[in-house]
Amino acid sequence: MISCENFFEILKINNFTFFTGIPDSTFKDLMKFLADNESKDLRNIVACNECEAIALASGYHLATNRVGIVYMQNSGLGKAVNPLTSLCDPDVYSIPILLMIGWRGEPGKIDAPQHKKMGKITLPLLDTLQIPYIVLEPDLSVVKKELTKALNYFNKNKGPYAFVFRRGFFKDYEMRFKQLNNYSLTTKEVIQLIMDNLNNDEIIVSNTGYITRELYEYRESRNKDHHKSFYNIGSMGCASSIGLSIALHKPKNRVIVFDGDGAAIMQMGAFTTIGKNSPSNFVHIILDNEAHESTGGQPTNSSNVDFVNVALASNYKWVVRVETTEDLLKSIDKIKNRKGPILVLIKIKIYSRSELKRPSKSPKEYKEGFMRYLNDLD
Ligand SMILES: Cc1ncc(C[n+]2csc(CCOP(=O)(O)OP(=O)(O)O)c2C)c(N)n1
């Protein structure tokens, strides 16, 4: 394993000081290091999605003639394909970028089902994109050697070049300035309070990561109505759009979406589609801890976002911001009775429970149970 300090030192010596991207747990310690050590020699911009990150690194290159680093989970490579091919590719503007890609779902390794396909096709996809890459070994002399190769490539070809990372590359990094907020509710409490006080005939859609895992544990601890949830274990940012379309096609039932702030920001345009189509049975609940908690608690941009006014400006019909149990309980009555689209923004604290269970059956089995449930509702 390599320490984050040593890794960054090598990058800095080679003039890599600009970072942007969306975090992945594969390099959660490096992310902590970046958040902790912002300076004139280290700029880190938390992007809203991987497509934007490529654009930010491109703007950096245009303005400085230097090469930026974009970090991402391999799931984000799919999102980045368009700017990689139509902006940075040597056949278009020829913009050099060093990609750091976390390899989830590597064939032969145990990982969650949503990573299986992308894990299998990560290297072939890089081949198809004609992006040279190396699966980096956690050894400082190897890193130095591979960085020299990347620099040579940038000098000659000017285009994206990728370092692929397996888990366990970086040593633990203890943060000096921990990302904390002053809110008191936790994801577990919020899900419990809302679910215990709904009618149990609602259709629930949940965000990738800890939110789905908390909802799953809640269902396990109660009457195990897993078929009433669509556990959106992958496709970060898509829960609200899945819920919107279900709401439009099942107008007699309330659809409740448990979203994260990082996910809501990743696909913020979805607010406008929700507002435009305006289903009265749609309830968007954002559990806002101002962090990507599921990948290690790295900050999102949400501390500067007024979701309530974004929703209002997008034509949501009722909005509320809550921070306390008391206010949350009051808002549940409205969730059940007011006309939507509704936004409930719940400010929560960063409180990871990494021992959380994951849905145990295959995604297809959950989907089939969920579709039978929706079908029986009519
Ligand atoms: C396109 C894409 N990029 C990155 C990830 C990795 N990832 C999984 S969960 C997560 C954080 C989600 O943050 P948020 O929506 O705020 O929910 P929280 O984890 O705080 O509950 C990230 C970055 C992903 N799944 N998909």
The ligand as an ORCA input file, in Angstrom:
! r2SCAN-3c Opt
* xyz 1 1
  C     -22.046      7.516    -11.673
  C     -21.554      7.137    -10.291
  N     -20.517      7.794     -9.756
  C     -20.058      7.468     -8.521
  C     -20.647      6.467     -7.815
  C     -20.096      6.039     -6.464
  N     -21.035      6.349     -5.378
  C     -21.896      5.439     -4.853
  S     -22.816      6.048     -3.638
  C     -22.083      7.550     -3.766
  C     -22.405      8.667     -2.829
  C     -23.859      9.052     -2.863
  O     -23.980     10.254     -2.142
  P     -25.410     10.771     -1.687
  O     -26.365     10.666     -2.818
  O     -25.236     12.110     -1.064
  O     -25.885      9.702     -0.601
  P     -25.176      9.263      0.770
  O     -24.097      8.331      0.391
  O     -24.668     10.487      1.457
  O     -26.283      8.578      1.517
  C     -21.115      7.574     -4.771
  C     -20.286      8.727     -5.133
  C     -21.740      5.800     -8.425
  N     -22.403      4.804     -7.817
  N     -22.166      6.153     -9.645
*
